[in-house]
């Protein structure tokens, strides 16, 4: 593991997003996936990453 965040790759961020999703931390997973998408050159791949880890604050439903 690197100590400099600038050395991290899109794959590193995507791995972290998967770990956070598995740990039931959807917002952190979303943030890490968003950074992975930013570091991805292919627009279709970036869109797929974003779709896999949607923002949980916009998908949340209120109970009334």
mmCIF file of the N, C-alpha and C atoms, coordinates in Angstrom:
data_MODEL
# 
_entry.id   MODEL 
# 
loop_
_atom_site.group_PDB 
_atom_site.id 
_atom_site.type_symbol 
_atom_site.label_atom_id 
_atom_site.label_alt_id 
_atom_site.label_comp_id 
_atom_site.label_asym_id 
_atom_site.label_entity_id 
_atom_site.label_seq_id 
_atom_site.pdbx_PDB_ins_code 
_atom_site.Cartn_x 
_atom_site.Cartn_y 
_atom_site.Cartn_z 
_atom_site.occupancy 
_atom_site.B_iso_or_equiv 
_atom_site.pdbx_formal_charge 
_atom_site.auth_seq_id 
_atom_site.auth_comp_id 
_atom_site.auth_asym_id 
_atom_site.auth_atom_id 
_atom_site.pdbx_PDB_model_num 
ATOM 1   N N  . UNK A 1 1  ? 0.846   -1.186 0.000   1.00 0.00 ? 1  UNK A N  1 
ATOM 2   C CA . UNK A 1 1  ? 0.000   0.000  0.000   1.00 0.00 ? 1  UNK A CA 1 
ATOM 3   C C  . UNK A 1 1  ? 0.878   1.230  0.000   1.00 0.00 ? 1  UNK A C  1 
ATOM 4   N N  . UNK A 1 2  ? 0.472   2.194  -0.748  1.00 0.00 ? 2  UNK A N  1 
ATOM 5   C CA . UNK A 1 2  ? 1.227   3.438  -0.849  1.00 0.00 ? 2  UNK A CA 1 
ATOM 6   C C  . UNK A 1 2  ? 0.783   4.434  0.215   1.00 0.00 ? 2  UNK A C  1 
ATOM 7   N N  . UNK A 1 3  ? 1.688   5.303  0.614   1.00 0.00 ? 3  UNK A N  1 
ATOM 8   C CA . UNK A 1 3  ? 1.324   6.321  1.601   1.00 0.00 ? 3  UNK A CA 1 
ATOM 9   C C  . UNK A 1 3  ? 0.889   7.620  0.929   1.00 0.00 ? 3  UNK A C  1 
ATOM 10  N N  . UNK A 1 4  ? 1.039   7.711  -0.387  1.00 0.00 ? 4  UNK A N  1 
ATOM 11  C CA . UNK A 1 4  ? 0.668   8.914  -1.120  1.00 0.00 ? 4  UNK A CA 1 
ATOM 12  C C  . UNK A 1 4  ? -0.605  8.642  -1.917  1.00 0.00 ? 4  UNK A C  1 
ATOM 13  N N  . UNK A 1 5  ? -1.726  9.313  -1.583  1.00 0.00 ? 5  UNK A N  1 
ATOM 14  C CA . UNK A 1 5  ? -2.977  9.071  -2.313  1.00 0.00 ? 5  UNK A CA 1 
ATOM 15  C C  . UNK A 1 5  ? -2.871  9.331  -3.810  1.00 0.00 ? 5  UNK A C  1 
ATOM 16  N N  . UNK A 1 6  ? -1.946  10.167 -4.226  1.00 0.00 ? 6  UNK A N  1 
ATOM 17  C CA . UNK A 1 6  ? -1.782  10.436 -5.655  1.00 0.00 ? 6  UNK A CA 1 
ATOM 18  C C  . UNK A 1 6  ? -1.298  9.204  -6.409  1.00 0.00 ? 6  UNK A C  1 
ATOM 19  N N  . UNK A 1 7  ? -0.706  8.251  -5.710  1.00 0.00 ? 7  UNK A N  1 
ATOM 20  C CA . UNK A 1 7  ? -0.217  7.034  -6.341  1.00 0.00 ? 7  UNK A CA 1 
ATOM 21  C C  . UNK A 1 7  ? -1.300  5.966  -6.513  1.00 0.00 ? 7  UNK A C  1 
ATOM 22  N N  . UNK A 1 8  ? -2.473  6.177  -5.937  1.00 0.00 ? 8  UNK A N  1 
ATOM 23  C CA . UNK A 1 8  ? -3.542  5.196  -6.037  1.00 0.00 ? 8  UNK A CA 1 
ATOM 24  C C  . UNK A 1 8  ? -4.149  5.208  -7.436  1.00 0.00 ? 8  UNK A C  1 
ATOM 25  N N  . UNK A 1 9  ? -4.565  4.056  -7.892  1.00 0.00 ? 9  UNK A N  1 
ATOM 26  C CA . UNK A 1 9  ? -5.157  3.913  -9.217  1.00 0.00 ? 9  UNK A CA 1 
ATOM 27  C C  . UNK A 1 9  ? -6.676  3.790  -9.102  1.00 0.00 ? 9  UNK A C  1 
ATOM 28  N N  . UNK A 1 10 ? -7.341  3.836  -10.241 1.00 0.00 ? 10 UNK A N  1 
ATOM 29  C CA . UNK A 1 10 ? -8.785  3.629  -10.261 1.00 0.00 ? 10 UNK A CA 1 
ATOM 30  C C  . UNK A 1 10 ? -9.130  2.265  -9.667  1.00 0.00 ? 10 UNK A C  1 
ATOM 31  N N  . UNK A 1 11 ? -8.314  1.266  -9.957  1.00 0.00 ? 11 UNK A N  1 
ATOM 32  C CA . UNK A 1 11 ? -8.557  -0.083 -9.420  1.00 0.00 ? 11 UNK A CA 1 
ATOM 33  C C  . UNK A 1 11 ? -8.451  -0.093 -7.897  1.00 0.00 ? 11 UNK A C  1 
ATOM 34  N N  . UNK A 1 12 ? -7.501  0.666  -7.352  1.00 0.00 ? 12 UNK A N  1 
ATOM 35  C CA . UNK A 1 12 ? -7.368  0.751  -5.893  1.00 0.00 ? 12 UNK A CA 1 
ATOM 36  C C  . UNK A 1 12 ? -8.634  1.337  -5.271  1.00 0.00 ? 12 UNK A C  1 
ATOM 37  N N  . UNK A 1 13 ? -9.130  2.420  -5.868  1.00 0.00 ? 13 UNK A N  1 
ATOM 38  C CA . UNK A 1 13 ? -10.352 3.045  -5.347  1.00 0.00 ? 13 UNK A CA 1 
ATOM 39  C C  . UNK A 1 13 ? -11.558 2.126  -5.516  1.00 0.00 ? 13 UNK A C  1 
ATOM 40  N N  . UNK A 1 14 ? -11.620 1.409  -6.620  1.00 0.00 ? 14 UNK A N  1 
ATOM 41  C CA . UNK A 1 14 ? -12.730 0.493  -6.834  1.00 0.00 ? 14 UNK A CA 1 
ATOM 42  C C  . UNK A 1 14 ? -12.690 -0.672 -5.847  1.00 0.00 ? 14 UNK A C  1 
ATOM 43  N N  . UNK A 1 15 ? -11.506 -1.175 -5.555  1.00 0.00 ? 15 UNK A N  1 
ATOM 44  C CA . UNK A 1 15 ? -11.373 -2.215 -4.522  1.00 0.00 ? 15 UNK A CA 1 
ATOM 45  C C  . UNK A 1 15 ? -11.879 -1.701 -3.181  1.00 0.00 ? 15 UNK A C  1 
ATOM 46  N N  . UNK A 1 16 ? -11.501 -0.480 -2.841  1.00 0.00 ? 16 UNK A N  1 
ATOM 47  C CA . UNK A 1 16 ? -11.963 0.123  -1.596  1.00 0.00 ? 16 UNK A CA 1 
ATOM 48  C C  . UNK A 1 16 ? -13.472 0.285  -1.574  1.00 0.00 ? 16 UNK A C  1 
ATOM 49  N N  . UNK A 1 17 ? -14.042 0.670  -2.712  1.00 0.00 ? 17 UNK A N  1 
ATOM 50  C CA . UNK A 1 17 ? -15.496 0.815  -2.796  1.00 0.00 ? 17 UNK A CA 1 
ATOM 51  C C  . UNK A 1 17 ? -16.192 -0.519 -2.551  1.00 0.00 ? 17 UNK A C  1 
ATOM 52  N N  . UNK A 1 18 ? -15.650 -1.568 -3.123  1.00 0.00 ? 18 UNK A N  1 
ATOM 53  C CA . UNK A 1 18 ? -16.240 -2.899 -2.898  1.00 0.00 ? 18 UNK A CA 1 
ATOM 54  C C  . UNK A 1 18 ? -16.136 -3.317 -1.438  1.00 0.00 ? 18 UNK A C  1 
ATOM 55  N N  . UNK A 1 19 ? -15.004 -3.019 -0.819  1.00 0.00 ? 19 UNK A N  1 
ATOM 56  C CA . UNK A 1 19 ? -14.829 -3.346 0.605   1.00 0.00 ? 19 UNK A CA 1 
ATOM 57  C C  . UNK A 1 19 ? -15.828 -2.578 1.467   1.00 0.00 ? 19 UNK A C  1 
ATOM 58  N N  . UNK A 1 20 ? -16.023 -1.310 1.163   1.00 0.00 ? 20 UNK A N  1 
ATOM 59  C CA . UNK A 1 20 ? -16.963 -0.506 1.947   1.00 0.00 ? 20 UNK A CA 1 
ATOM 60  C C  . UNK A 1 20 ? -18.397 -0.964 1.720   1.00 0.00 ? 20 UNK A C  1 
ATOM 61  N N  . UNK A 1 21 ? -18.730 -1.360 0.507   1.00 0.00 ? 21 UNK A N  1 
ATOM 62  C CA . UNK A 1 21 ? -20.070 -1.889 0.244   1.00 0.00 ? 21 UNK A CA 1 
ATOM 63  C C  . UNK A 1 21 ? -20.296 -3.177 1.028   1.00 0.00 ? 21 UNK A C  1 
ATOM 64  N N  . UNK A 1 22 ? -19.287 -4.041 1.063   1.00 0.00 ? 22 UNK A N  1 
ATOM 65  C CA . UNK A 1 22 ? -19.398 -5.297 1.807   1.00 0.00 ? 22 UNK A CA 1 
ATOM 66  C C  . UNK A 1 22 ? -19.507 -5.052 3.308   1.00 0.00 ? 22 UNK A C  1 
ATOM 67  N N  . UNK A 1 23 ? -18.930 -3.938 3.777   1.00 0.00 ? 23 UNK A N  1 
ATOM 68  C CA . UNK A 1 23 ? -18.977 -3.593 5.203   1.00 0.00 ? 23 UNK A CA 1 
ATOM 69  C C  . UNK A 1 23 ? -20.219 -2.761 5.535   1.00 0.00 ? 23 UNK A C  1 
ATOM 70  N N  . UNK A 1 24 ? -21.153 -2.667 4.586   1.00 0.00 ? 24 UNK A N  1 
ATOM 71  C CA . UNK A 1 24 ? -22.393 -1.910 4.752   1.00 0.00 ? 24 UNK A CA 1 
ATOM 72  C C  . UNK A 1 24 ? -22.121 -0.432 5.023   1.00 0.00 ? 24 UNK A C  1 
ATOM 73  N N  . UNK A 1 25 ? -21.194 0.127  4.260   1.00 0.00 ? 25 UNK A N  1 
ATOM 74  C CA . UNK A 1 25 ? -20.857 1.554  4.322   1.00 0.00 ? 25 UNK A CA 1 
ATOM 75  C C  . UNK A 1 25 ? -21.105 2.155  2.938   1.00 0.00 ? 25 UNK A C  1 
ATOM 76  N N  . UNK A 1 26 ? -22.385 2.275  2.542   1.00 0.00 ? 26 UNK A N  1 
ATOM 77  C CA . UNK A 1 26 ? -22.699 2.657  1.166   1.00 0.00 ? 26 UNK A CA 1 
ATOM 78  C C  . UNK A 1 26 ? -22.212 4.052  0.767   1.00 0.00 ? 26 UNK A C  1 
ATOM 79  N N  . UNK A 1 27 ? -22.211 5.006  1.693   1.00 0.00 ? 27 UNK A N  1 
ATOM 80  C CA . UNK A 1 27 ? -21.777 6.341  1.309   1.00 0.00 ? 27 UNK A CA 1 
ATOM 81  C C  . UNK A 1 27 ? -20.276 6.368  1.039   1.00 0.00 ? 27 UNK A C  1 
ATOM 82  N N  . UNK A 1 28 ? -19.503 5.699  1.873   1.00 0.00 ? 28 UNK A N  1 
ATOM 83  C CA . UNK A 1 28 ? -18.067 5.623  1.616   1.00 0.00 ? 28 UNK A CA 1 
ATOM 84  C C  . UNK A 1 28 ? -17.795 4.863  0.319   1.00 0.00 ? 28 UNK A C  1 
ATOM 85  N N  . UNK A 1 29 ? -18.561 3.816  0.077   1.00 0.00 ? 29 UNK A N  1 
ATOM 86  C CA . UNK A 1 29 ? -18.416 3.068  -1.172  1.00 0.00 ? 29 UNK A CA 1 
ATOM 87  C C  . UNK A 1 29 ? -18.686 3.988  -2.360  1.00 0.00 ? 29 UNK A C  1 
ATOM 88  N N  . UNK A 1 30 ? -19.717 4.799  -2.259  1.00 0.00 ? 30 UNK A N  1 
ATOM 89  C CA . UNK A 1 30 ? -20.055 5.739  -3.325  1.00 0.00 ? 30 UNK A CA 1 
ATOM 90  C C  . UNK A 1 30 ? -18.916 6.733  -3.560  1.00 0.00 ? 30 UNK A C  1 
ATOM 91  N N  . UNK A 1 31 ? -18.360 7.295  -2.501  1.00 0.00 ? 31 UNK A N  1 
ATOM 92  C CA . UNK A 1 31 ? -17.282 8.273  -2.645  1.00 0.00 ? 31 UNK A CA 1 
ATOM 93  C C  . UNK A 1 31 ? -16.045 7.656  -3.286  1.00 0.00 ? 31 UNK A C  1 
ATOM 94  N N  . UNK A 1 32 ? -15.682 6.462  -2.856  1.00 0.00 ? 32 UNK A N  1 
ATOM 95  C CA . UNK A 1 32 ? -14.525 5.787  -3.447  1.00 0.00 ? 32 UNK A CA 1 
ATOM 96  C C  . UNK A 1 32 ? -14.780 5.430  -4.907  1.00 0.00 ? 32 UNK A C  1 
ATOM 97  N N  . UNK A 1 33 ? -15.984 4.988  -5.220  1.00 0.00 ? 33 UNK A N  1 
ATOM 98  C CA . UNK A 1 33 ? -16.326 4.654  -6.600  1.00 0.00 ? 33 UNK A CA 1 
ATOM 99  C C  . UNK A 1 33 ? -16.324 5.904  -7.475  1.00 0.00 ? 33 UNK A C  1 
ATOM 100 N N  . UNK A 1 34 ? -16.770 7.016  -6.927  1.00 0.00 ? 34 UNK A N  1 
ATOM 101 C CA . UNK A 1 34 ? -16.759 8.266  -7.695  1.00 0.00 ? 34 UNK A CA 1 
ATOM 102 C C  . UNK A 1 34 ? -15.323 8.648  -8.061  1.00 0.00 ? 34 UNK A C  1 
ATOM 103 N N  . UNK A 1 35 ? -14.406 8.478  -7.129  1.00 0.00 ? 35 UNK A N  1 
ATOM 104 C CA . UNK A 1 35 ? -12.996 8.775  -7.434  1.00 0.00 ? 35 UNK A CA 1 
ATOM 105 C C  . UNK A 1 35 ? -12.448 7.784  -8.456  1.00 0.00 ? 35 UNK A C  1 
ATOM 106 N N  . UNK A 1 36 ? -12.838 6.523  -8.345  1.00 0.00 ? 36 UNK A N  1 
ATOM 107 C CA . UNK A 1 36 ? -12.416 5.531  -9.342  1.00 0.00 ? 36 UNK A CA 1 
ATOM 108 C C  . UNK A 1 36 ? -12.926 5.928  -10.721 1.00 0.00 ? 36 UNK A C  1 
ATOM 109 N N  . UNK A 1 37 ? -14.173 6.382  -10.798 1.00 0.00 ? 37 UNK A N  1 
ATOM 110 C CA . UNK A 1 37 ? -14.741 6.795  -12.081 1.00 0.00 ? 37 UNK A CA 1 
ATOM 111 C C  . UNK A 1 37 ? -13.999 8.008  -12.642 1.00 0.00 ? 37 UNK A C  1 
ATOM 112 N N  . UNK A 1 38 ? -13.630 8.945  -11.784 1.00 0.00 ? 38 UNK A N  1 
ATOM 113 C CA . UNK A 1 38 ? -12.874 10.125 -12.234 1.00 0.00 ? 38 UNK A CA 1 
ATOM 114 C C  . UNK A 1 38 ? -11.525 9.737  -12.826 1.00 0.00 ? 38 UNK A C  1 
ATOM 115 N N  . UNK A 1 39 ? -10.946 8.675  -12.306 1.00 0.00 ? 39 UNK A N  1 
ATOM 116 C CA . UNK A 1 39 ? -9.624  8.239  -12.751 1.00 0.00 ? 39 UNK A CA 1 
ATOM 117 C C  . UNK A 1 39 ? -9.686  7.255  -13.916 1.00 0.00 ? 39 UNK A C  1 
ATOM 118 N N  . UNK A 1 40 ? -10.880 6.987  -14.410 1.00 0.00 ? 40 UNK A N  1 
ATOM 119 C CA . UNK A 1 40 ? -11.088 6.052  -15.509 1.00 0.00 ? 40 UNK A CA 1 
ATOM 120 C C  . UNK A 1 40 ? -11.220 6.831  -16.816 1.00 0.00 ? 40 UNK A C  1 
ATOM 121 N N  . UNK A 1 41 ? -10.424 6.463  -17.802 1.00 0.00 ? 41 UNK A N  1 
ATOM 122 C CA . UNK A 1 41 ? -10.405 7.192  -19.072 1.00 0.00 ? 41 UNK A CA 1 
ATOM 123 C C  . UNK A 1 41 ? -11.636 6.910  -19.939 1.00 0.00 ? 41 UNK A C  1 
ATOM 124 N N  . UNK A 1 42 ? -12.142 5.702  -19.892 1.00 0.00 ? 42 UNK A N  1 
ATOM 125 C CA . UNK A 1 42 ? -13.269 5.323  -20.757 1.00 0.00 ? 42 UNK A CA 1 
ATOM 126 C C  . UNK A 1 42 ? -14.597 5.787  -20.153 1.00 0.00 ? 42 UNK A C  1 
ATOM 127 N N  . UNK A 1 43 ? -15.322 6.659  -20.845 1.00 0.00 ? 43 UNK A N  1 
ATOM 128 C CA . UNK A 1 43 ? -16.582 7.169  -20.298 1.00 0.00 ? 43 UNK A CA 1 
ATOM 129 C C  . UNK A 1 43 ? -17.599 6.075  -19.978 1.00 0.00 ? 43 UNK A C  1 
ATOM 130 N N  . UNK A 1 44 ? -17.684 5.047  -20.809 1.00 0.00 ? 44 UNK A N  1 
ATOM 131 C CA . UNK A 1 44 ? -18.651 3.969  -20.562 1.00 0.00 ? 44 UNK A CA 1 
ATOM 132 C C  . UNK A 1 44 ? -18.289 3.198  -19.292 1.00 0.00 ? 44 UNK A C  1 
ATOM 133 N N  . UNK A 1 45 ? -17.009 2.973  -19.086 1.00 0.00 ? 45 UNK A N  1 
ATOM 134 C CA . UNK A 1 45 ? -16.563 2.279  -17.872 1.00 0.00 ? 45 UNK A CA 1 
ATOM 135 C C  . UNK A 1 45 ? -16.846 3.132  -16.649 1.00 0.00 ? 45 UNK A C  1 
ATOM 136 N N  . UNK A 1 46 ? -16.553 4.416  -16.731 1.00 0.00 ? 46 UNK A N  1 
ATOM 137 C CA . UNK A 1 46 ? -16.822 5.327  -15.614 1.00 0.00 ? 46 UNK A CA 1 
ATOM 138 C C  . UNK A 1 46 ? -18.309 5.356  -15.282 1.00 0.00 ? 46 UNK A C  1 
ATOM 139 N N  . UNK A 1 47 ? -19.150 5.381  -16.315 1.00 0.00 ? 47 UNK A N  1 
ATOM 140 C CA . UNK A 1 47 ? -20.599 5.373  -16.088 1.00 0.00 ? 47 UNK A CA 1 
ATOM 141 C C  . UNK A 1 47 ? -21.037 4.082  -15.407 1.00 0.00 ? 47 UNK A C  1 
ATOM 142 N N  . UNK A 1 48 ? -20.446 2.965  -15.797 1.00 0.00 ? 48 UNK A N  1 
ATOM 143 C CA . UNK A 1 48 ? -20.763 1.682  -15.163 1.00 0.00 ? 48 UNK A CA 1 
ATOM 144 C C  . UNK A 1 48 ? -20.367 1.650  -13.701 1.00 0.00 ? 48 UNK A C  1 
ATOM 145 N N  . UNK A 1 49 ? -19.224 2.238  -13.381 1.00 0.00 ? 49 UNK A N  1 
ATOM 146 C CA . UNK A 1 49 ? -18.782 2.311  -11.986 1.00 0.00 ? 49 UNK A CA 1 
ATOM 147 C C  . UNK A 1 49 ? -19.774 3.140  -11.181 1.00 0.00 ? 49 UNK A C  1 
ATOM 148 N N  . UNK A 1 50 ? -20.143 4.299  -11.725 1.00 0.00 ? 50 UNK A N  1 
ATOM 149 C CA . UNK A 1 50 ? -21.091 5.171  -11.017 1.00 0.00 ? 50 UNK A CA 1 
ATOM 150 C C  . UNK A 1 50 ? -22.440 4.483  -10.821 1.00 0.00 ? 50 UNK A C  1 
ATOM 151 N N  . UNK A 1 51 ? -22.884 3.741  -11.814 1.00 0.00 ? 51 UNK A N  1 
ATOM 152 C CA . UNK A 1 51 ? -24.166 3.039  -11.710 1.00 0.00 ? 51 UNK A CA 1 
ATOM 153 C C  . UNK A 1 51 ? -24.120 1.922  -10.672 1.00 0.00 ? 51 UNK A C  1 
ATOM 154 N N  . UNK A 1 52 ? -22.958 1.326  -10.491 1.00 0.00 ? 52 UNK A N  1 
ATOM 155 C CA . UNK A 1 52 ? -22.816 0.234  -9.528  1.00 0.00 ? 52 UNK A CA 1 
ATOM 156 C C  . UNK A 1 52 ? -22.813 0.705  -8.086  1.00 0.00 ? 52 UNK A C  1 
ATOM 157 N N  . UNK A 1 53 ? -22.454 1.976  -7.882  1.00 0.00 ? 53 UNK A N  1 
ATOM 158 C CA . UNK A 1 53 ? -22.358 2.532  -6.533  1.00 0.00 ? 53 UNK A CA 1 
ATOM 159 C C  . UNK A 1 53 ? -23.089 3.874  -6.485  1.00 0.00 ? 53 UNK A C  1 
ATOM 160 N N  . UNK A 1 54 ? -24.432 3.855  -6.559  1.00 0.00 ? 54 UNK A N  1 
ATOM 161 C CA . UNK A 1 54 ? -25.181 5.116  -6.581  1.00 0.00 ? 54 UNK A CA 1 
ATOM 162 C C  . UNK A 1 54 ? -25.096 5.835  -5.236  1.00 0.00 ? 54 UNK A C  1 
ATOM 163 N N  . UNK A 1 55 ? -25.346 7.128  -5.264  1.00 0.00 ? 55 UNK A N  1 
ATOM 164 C CA . UNK A 1 55 ? -25.343 7.942  -4.050  1.00 0.00 ? 55 UNK A CA 1 
ATOM 165 C C  . UNK A 1 55 ? -26.502 7.495  -3.158  1.00 0.00 ? 55 UNK A C  1 
ATOM 166 N N  . UNK A 1 56 ? -26.223 6.948  -1.985  1.00 0.00 ? 56 UNK A N  1 
ATOM 167 C CA . UNK A 1 56 ? -27.307 6.451  -1.127  1.00 0.00 ? 56 UNK A CA 1 
ATOM 168 C C  . UNK A 1 56 ? -28.174 7.568  -0.561  1.00 0.00 ? 56 UNK A C  1 
ATOM 169 N N  . UNK A 1 57 ? -27.691 8.787  -0.536  1.00 0.00 ? 57 UNK A N  1 
ATOM 170 C CA . UNK A 1 57 ? -28.495 9.884  0.002   1.00 0.00 ? 57 UNK A CA 1 
ATOM 171 C C  . UNK A 1 57 ? -29.593 10.298 -0.961  1.00 0.00 ? 57 UNK A C  1 
ATOM 172 N N  . UNK A 1 58 ? -29.436 10.027 -2.260  1.00 0.00 ? 58 UNK A N  1 
ATOM 173 C CA . UNK A 1 58 ? -30.485 10.363 -3.221  1.00 0.00 ? 58 UNK A CA 1 
ATOM 174 C C  . UNK A 1 58 ? -31.438 9.197  -3.438  1.00 0.00 ? 58 UNK A C  1 
ATOM 175 N N  . UNK A 1 59 ? -31.051 8.002  -3.051  1.00 0.00 ? 59 UNK A N  1 
ATOM 176 C CA . UNK A 1 59 ? -31.876 6.812  -3.242  1.00 0.00 ? 59 UNK A CA 1 
ATOM 177 C C  . UNK A 1 59 ? -32.672 6.459  -1.980  1.00 0.00 ? 59 UNK A C  1 
ATOM 178 N N  . UNK A 1 60 ? -32.419 7.189  -0.909  1.00 0.00 ? 60 UNK A N  1 
ATOM 179 C CA . UNK A 1 60 ? -33.052 6.881  0.376   1.00 0.00 ? 60 UNK A CA 1 
ATOM 180 C C  . UNK A 1 60 ? -34.549 7.212  0.338   1.00 0.00 ? 60 UNK A C  1 
ATOM 181 N N  . UNK A 1 61 ? -35.359 6.364  0.939   1.00 0.00 ? 61 UNK A N  1 
ATOM 182 C CA . UNK A 1 61 ? -36.795 6.590  1.010   1.00 0.00 ? 61 UNK A CA 1 
ATOM 183 C C  . UNK A 1 61 ? -37.187 6.870  2.448   1.00 0.00 ? 61 UNK A C  1 
ATOM 184 N N  . UNK A 1 62 ? -38.056 7.824  2.616   1.00 0.00 ? 62 UNK A N  1 
ATOM 185 C CA . UNK A 1 62 ? -38.542 8.186  3.953   1.00 0.00 ? 62 UNK A CA 1 
ATOM 186 C C  . UNK A 1 62 ? -39.724 7.290  4.318   1.00 0.00 ? 62 UNK A C  1 
ATOM 187 N N  . UNK A 1 63 ? -39.809 6.897  5.566   1.00 0.00 ? 63 UNK A N  1 
ATOM 188 C CA . UNK A 1 63 ? -40.956 6.143  6.082   1.00 0.00 ? 63 UNK A CA 1 
ATOM 189 C C  . UNK A 1 63 ? -41.920 7.119  6.738   1.00 0.00 ? 63 UNK A C  1 
ATOM 190 N N  . UNK A 1 64 ? -43.174 7.122  6.283   1.00 0.00 ? 64 UNK A N  1 
ATOM 191 C CA . UNK A 1 64 ? -44.181 7.999  6.880   1.00 0.00 ? 64 UNK A CA 1 
ATOM 192 C C  . UNK A 1 64 ? -45.305 7.187  7.432   1.00 0.00 ? 64 UNK A C  1 
# 
